[in-house]
Amino acid sequence: MLQSTLLNSTAKCLRRPLTTRLFSTAAEPIPTPLYSLHLQLSGSMVSFANYSLPVLYAGEHGGVMKEHLWCRTDGKSSLFDVSHMGQIRWRGRDRVKFLEKVTVGDIGGLKEGQACLSLLTNEKGGIIDDTVITNAGDYIYMVVNGATKHGDMEHFKKHMEEFGGDVSMEYLEESMALLALQGPGAADAVGKILKGVDLTKMPFMSGMDCALDGVEGCRITRCGYTGEDGFELAIPSEHAISIATALLSDPTVNPTGLGARDSLRLEAGLCLYGHDIDGDINPIEASLGWTLGGPGSRRRLEGGFLGAQHILKPDGKFQKVSKKRVGLIGMKAPAREGTDIYDGEGKKVGVVTSGTFSPNLKKPIAMGYVETGLSKVGAEVMLDVRGKMQKAEVTKMPFVETRYYRVPE
């Protein structure tokens, strides 16, 4: 029953028609460099963002529920294929200036090796995409979502022409695979193929060029999409299977599909682009204002990025918004994406954007948007779940405590 619930939640995310091409329109989805390994591991393949990726695996530790819980278990980690995502290198003396025009983050403030989560915005202040950006020294390394990467790059090209400065964009296309190793045991597992690096001194949201299992030209970033410690590993495509196989030879590492990836990120309160955020939602509405920095920070005072005037007041304070993204608990049954939210008097006040049954909490959880007046923790609302009104309560996120790594003092 629970396995079916989790699969239905993921399937809805896969089916939703998006302008961002989340669901494949191609006759045949593109195989990632790990495709043959997925088949060998009995992966159940689906089309996601025009790529063929496993939604789950068969076997003793396979299935959405088991894969999800494995990732949260002490001493263990989960291996995801995220090669559909877009990897970009930015070069040129004006690369920081340009990126601060098209993203909201303090890119100029990143020390070498330091990374940040940032947002690409449009002229209205809406979110085009979310991205992880790393100062790699002589270049800037960016990872964008697979479903949005081509649109992102067209957006970049347009604004590069208007910018006129010294900046170049190198899309790594299919030359580099991308793996994510997530979970409490991730550092121990990756440490077996990463020599000469003391991972106890590597902070979360940092990265470096490296060799993995003797393969040069790789890159490791300590980040992730599960709420756990973990890493993203950029690997020359021709070596992706050998490195993934080396990681999976460790009995603490389990191959994990899109189904568990979705339920893990929802427990962690993280957004899925095209569902929880899009071009009509701004960072303040999405409760992502922190990506601009705190009160008085340079980016909030200077603005200068696309749509800043719709997000910031002249003094750097946030503009008022009519709705906000919140967490929801207390429902008896899972509330799916598109479920309407009402106040106590029967007035529609919002909509659910993601929902599932939490494997760790063993209860339904959801996130969505409600009118700002009902966005405080503890506010009571009603959800129309398949024609039946259910009580729910606004709660803080993440739903499950995050365990991002901190370097010991």
N, C-alpha and C positions, 0 to 999 in steps of 0.2 A: 504493500500500500504506500509506504513512505517513498520507496524507490520510484514508484509510478508518479507520485506527487512531484518529486524533484525533476524527473524527466519531463513532465508536462510543463514545468516552469521554464526549463531550458529550451524546450521545443518552441514555446511561444516567443522567446527572444530570437530564435533562429528564423521563425516564420515572418516576423513583423516586417512589412515592406518599408524600406527606408530609402531616402534619396542618397544616403551615404553608402549604399550598396552593401549592406550587411549580409543580405542573402544573395547568393550567386545568381546572376542573369546569364552567365556563360553556359554553353552546352555542356561543357565538362569543367568542373572546378580544377584549379591549379594544384598539382601535388607539391607539397613542401619537400625539402631535401630528406626529410625523415619518413616519407610516405611508405616506403617498403618496410621500414622497421615497425610502423604502426600496424601494418597488415600482419607481420610476423608475430606481433604481440596481441593479435585478435582485437584490434581497435575497431569500434563501430563508427564508421566514417560518415561525416555529414559535410555539406557545403556551408562554409562560414566565411563571409567577407570574400567570396570568390575563390576560397582555398578549400582543399579537402583536408579536414582535421578530425581527430577522434572525439566523439562526445563522451565516450567511456570505453573501458577495456573489459574483456572477459577474464576469467581466471579467479583464483582464490581471493585476491585482494582487489578485484575489479568491481565496477558498478559505482554509481554516483555516491551513494552513502558511504561505502567502504573507502573510496578514494578521498572523499572529503575528510572523514575522521582520521585517516592516515596522516594527512597534512598537518593536523592539529596535535598529533601524538608526540610526546617528548622523545627525542632521539631519532625521529624519522623525518623524511622529506619527500616531496612529490615533484616529479619531473613533467613539465608541460612543454609542448611544442607551440611556440608563439612566433614562428617564422613568417606568419602572414603580416606581422606588423612592419611598419616602414622605418628603416634606419637611414639617417641622413648625416653627412658630415658638412659642416659649414666652415669656410675658410675666407680669408681676406681681412685687411686691417679694420674694416668697418662692420665685421660680422656681428659684434655685440650691439652696435647701434641699430642695425637692421632688425635683429631679433627682438630688441626692446620696442620696436615699432609694431611688430605683429604678435607679440606675447605680452602678458601682464607681469612677468617675473623680473626680479632684479638679477639679470644675467651678468651684468657688469660686476656685481658683488660676489660672484662665485669664485672661490679660490680654485687653483688647479686641482683637479680630481673631484671637486665638489659638484653635486647634482641637486636639482630641484624639480618638483612638479610644477608645471605652469599650464596656462591656458592660451589658446589661440582665439582671438576675438574678431568679430566683424565690425563694420562701421556703426552698428546699432548697439554694440557691447555684448551681443550674443556670443555663445561659446561655439566656435567652429570645431574645436578638438581639445583634448587634454594631452599633455606631452611631458616626457621626462627629458630634461636638458642637462648635459654634463660639460663642464669646462675641462676639455682634454688637453689643455696646454696650447699646442699650435693649431688646434681646431676645436670646434664645438660639436659634440655628439648629441643627436636628437633621435628619440624614438616616438613615433606617432602611431595612432591606431590603424589597423589594417583596412578597416571598412572606410576610412576617411582619407587615407594617405594620398591618393591621386588627386582628390579635391584640394587637399592641403597644399600639395605642390603647385597646382595651378594658381592657387591663391598667392603662394610665395612668389611665383614668377611674375605675376601681375604687379605686385608691390615692389619687387626688385627693379623692374623697369622704371617705376616712378621714383624709386629711391636714388638711383644713379651713383651709389657709392661703390667701394671696393668690397664686394661680397660674392661668394660663389657657393652653390648648393650641389653636393654630390650625393645622389640617391644610390644606395648600395644594391638596389634591385634584388636579384636572386643570388648575388655573389656571397651573401652572408646569411646564414641561418641564425635563429634566435631561440634559445632555450631558457626556460625559467625553472629554477630549482628552489622550492619553497618549503619551509617547515623548520621546526626547532633543530633538526639534525642537518640542515643544509650546509652549514659551515664545515662540519666534520666531513661530509661527503665530498664537497668540492675541494677541500684541502688535500684530498688524496690525489687529485690530478693537477693541482696548482702548486708548484714548487717555488720556494724562496719568498713567499708572501705570508706575513703574520696576520691572519684574518681577525685576530682579537683586537688589532689596532685599526681595522678598517671600519669606519662609521657607516651606518645606514645612510643611504643617499650619497654614495661616493663611488667612483669607478676608476679603472686604469686599463691600459693596454697590457696584455699578458700572453703567456703561452699556456695552453691547457693540454695536458696529457702529451706534452712534447710538441704540440702544434703551435707554431708562431702565428701572429696576426690575429689573435683573439682579443676580446675585450670583456671584462667583468664589471658589472655594476651591482652594488648591494641595494636592491630595491625589490618591489614586488606588488602583487595585486591580491593578496590573501589575508593581510593583517599579521602574518608571521615574518620572522627573519627569512631572508632569502636573497637570491642573486638572479640576474639576467646575464646570460652568456652568449655573446656574439661570436660566431664561429665560421670560418670559411666553409661554404656549403659542402665542398667535397669531403670534409672531415666531420660533418655533423653526426653521421651514424656511428662512426668509431668513438667519438667522445660521448655521445648519448649511451652507447653500449657500455663504455667504461664506467659511467655513473650508475647505470642500472645493474652492474655486476655487484654493487654494494647492496646487501640485503635490506638495508634501511631505506632504500630509494624505491619508490613505486611510480610507474607510469600513470599519468592522470589526465583526464579529458576535460572538454569544455563544460560538461555538466557540473562537475565539482568546482571548476574554476568560477562558475557563476554563483553557486551557493556560498563559496568561501568569500568572494568579494562582497556579497550582500551582507553576510554576517559582520564583515569588517566596515560596513557603511560606505563602501566605495562605489562610485558611479560607473554605469555602463553607457558609453556614448550612444546617442540615438534613442535612448530610453529615459535615462535620468537627467541628461543634459543634452542640449542641442542649440542650434543657431538662434532660437527665440528665447532662450533662457540666459540671463547674465550671471556673473559670478556671485553676486550678492544673493540673488534668488536661490542659487544652487548651494548656498552655505559654503562657498569656496572663496570668500573674500580674503581669507588668510594667505592665499597664493600671491596677493599683491604686497604683502608685508603688514606689519602692525601699524598702529596710529603714529603718524609722524615719519614714517619710512619714506625713503627717496621716491619710490615708484608711486606711492599714493599722493605725494606732494607735487611731483613733476608730471604725472600722467604721461602723455605722449604716445600711448599705444592706441590702436584702433578702437573707437567707441568709448574712450575714457570718460568723455563728458556725460555719458549715460550711466556711468557707474560711480563716478566720484564728484563730489562738490569741489569748488575751488580751494577749500581749506584741506582737502584730502579725506574728509569724512565720506562715508558711503551715502549714496542717494537712497531715499526711502523706496521700498518695494512693496508690492501688494500681495506677494506670495513668497513662501520659503519652503525649501526641501527639509523634510523631517523624517524621523523614524516612527514606526507605528507598531504597537504590540497589543495583546489582549484579545485578538480575534480568536474565535473557536476553530475557524477553518482558514487556510491560506487565501489571502486576497491577491488576485493576479493583477498584472499590468492592465490599466484601463478601468479598474474598479473605482466607482465614484465615492467621494467622501462628503459627508453631510454634518452639519452642526446639530445640536439638540432640538432645534426647531424645524428640522427638515429642509433647511436651505443647503444647496450644494455649495461646498467650500473648497473642493480640491479633487485630486485624482491620484491614484496609486500608479507609480511608474515601475516598480519592481517588487515582487513578493514571492516568498517560498516558505517551506517548512524548514526551520533551522535544525540541522542534524545535531549540533552541539547543545543548543538550548532546549531541543525537543518541543518546540512550539512554533506557531506561525510568526513570521516577521515580515515587514514590508517597509518600503520608503515611498514617499510621494510628495506632492506639493499641496499646501493648505494656505488659506488666507493668513496673512501675517499675524493677525490678532489671535489666531488659534495655534501659533507655532511654538508656544512655550511648552516646556516639558510638563507633563501632567494634564494638559488640555484633553478633554473628552470629546470624541467624535463618533460618528456612526459610519459604517461601511456597508455598501450594498453588494454583498457577496453572493453572486448567482441568485439574485432575487430575494435574498433574506438579509434584513438589516442586522448588523452585528456591532456590538460596542467595541471601541478601540481607544487607545490612549497614545498621545504623542510622547515619544521617548527620545533620549539623546542617542547618538550613534558614536562609535560603533556598538553593535549589539553584543559582540564578543570582545573582550579586552585584547587589544593589539599587543604583539610581542616583538616590535621592531628592535633591532640590536642597538645597544648603546655601549660605546667604548668605556671600560672601567676607568674611574678617575684615579 
